[in-house]
Amino acid sequence: MSRIYVDKYLGRLERADIYRVRLIMRDGSVFENLEPRRLFPFSNTSMYITLLDKNEKEVGFIRNLDELDEQSVKVLEECFAEYYMIPQITAILAISEKFGSLKWTVETDRGVITFRIMNRQSDVKRMHGTNRILFRDSNDNRYEIRDYTALDAASQRKLFPFL
């Protein structure tokens, strides 16, 4: 099967569950349990969205959200709000190292969280030209500091060795 370029003239999307959508084509065909993913989740959120089946094979592709009907856009935005939800770190409470992994305890906009980072070079990323830092823990969860210079002095001291 070839890639389907989805727009409001060819089909529409319905929410199937928290992260999945159903693609209903104008010809009556239906593709179930598709996972929408942004190809550029941080830099271009309204363009280049792929729809993956359960085997992570691309079924459909959306060039731009502007090409979809309002309800389909709403469905995608709801899925993305859940899938791309990234807790915002507001303070670093403690960092410890054991057997090469780092244990972080942080205050976030969702409460206190403890997570582990296995590789400090690839799992702690400062976004080029900004004060933004992204973290990926050992369970592939994401966390963010939007501006590390806005953290309290104690948090900045704990963070400094990882910048």
Phi, psi and omega in degrees: 000139180268166180296137176258123175272111188271132170212177185294345180272338183259332183184181179217163182246143172234152178283130178259319173201198189301323182242358188242154179231165175244130178259119179249114183276155180298333180279001178099347178288148184230135175244118186266157170052051177266140177259114176282137178221136175281134176284334177232076190292343181251331187255337183213080191281344183254003181232157172060073180244128180258149177245113186254142175276185184296340177265012182061030174264135182289127177256317183223164181217135179245119181288320185205136179300334179297343181272359182256162174287162185302318182295320179295320177298316179299317179300313180296317181297323177295316177298314182294324179300324178280311186293318184263015178297122181237114177301139180266121179282126181250343177200147175256116184272319181198149173224128176226156181240136177212124180053039176085351177256149181258130176256119181251133169242120187226156170266131178234176175292356178243012179109185180283133181228140172243131179216165179245142175241128183270327184226105185295334180287322183259342185260354174236111185235123172272127181288127185308129175076009180227177174258015182273138179231132176249141179239144172234122183271180185292345176260012179069021172278154181246149176220158185217144165245114184293322180210101185295338179288346178273352177289159175295162185301319180296319178295318179298320178298319178293325182282328189312315181297345184258001180275000000 
